[in-house]
């Protein structure tokens, strides 16, 4: 039996959350440019979020696209004083994915829901497939979290996989900071026990 | 960025960028503070016949769908053809309208000229484009009919009290001026 005491959950992405990564170069001169910076800072991690959940490149593409469409629609109301753009986007992504699950369970195909796929060429499909493949470890971790309550599972993912601070993750999930920290601690503890039990 | 994410951004900007270009963002998110094109002397400037007021106007790129942004001070409507209607509640509202228009990324300047009395013709005034100006057509409407009434005790030394109308409007290619052309 292993004597390892380190928690099995580690931060897989060293990058800080978006609020701490101000883009270099000249500042944005319009809301569109400002949103473009938000997009470029976050599109990869959001693709990863969906790539851990879906094995189909088109679905990952559709859900990523839908998340940013919603974000653009709501960008006028987004206030960075209340939280990072990344936590805001993860909040939207969680809603998009929940809706996707509901509608998939209802038998509606993603393409139908979204009014048809955005056309992807072979290179783009390959890129998305590679992204899905790169998220295997993360997807495996999420599999191990499958028995956790959904908020605890999301806490592990946003903090330990995506590198959000607990405060940012709490904002994304719409729970208080105190409640979030308890759930994160509980989730890590459960995973640790499970990990040792498997050893 | 990958080919997929680059292409996705192009699609998003093309299909949803027009609405976003007109969005009012909280100030902390606005990294560039556009210098307000202040009317030096305020309403006092309008006392002079032909006093000119300038504002920057966005003209780069066309908007695929009619878009309107409205506040108490101004309303900016860009039609599907790209033409722009700027409605200002009073001449001073040009300062706020100027900031919004600049946020839309425009590079032309609109100069409006005020004259005393009620507007002889009700409605918006079409701006005359200077040679070389390639931006969209612009019209400016002051109030609901082109006339602004400045009541007593609302201006310094009551200068400018009375009825004023938007007499003319020009479009020029340079929006980087101070906008203080009404000073004096």
Interface residues (C-beta under 8 A of the other chain):
Chain A: X27 X28 X29 X30 X31 X32 X34 X35 X36 X39 X40 X43 X44 X47 X61 X64 X65 X68 X69 X72 X73 X75 X76 X78 X79 X80 X81 X118 X120 X121 X123 X124 X127 X128
Chain B: X1 X2 X3 X4 X5 X7 X8 X9 X11 X12 X13 X16 X17 X19 X20 X21 X22 X23 X24 X25 X26 X28 X29 X30 X31 X32 X103 X104 X105
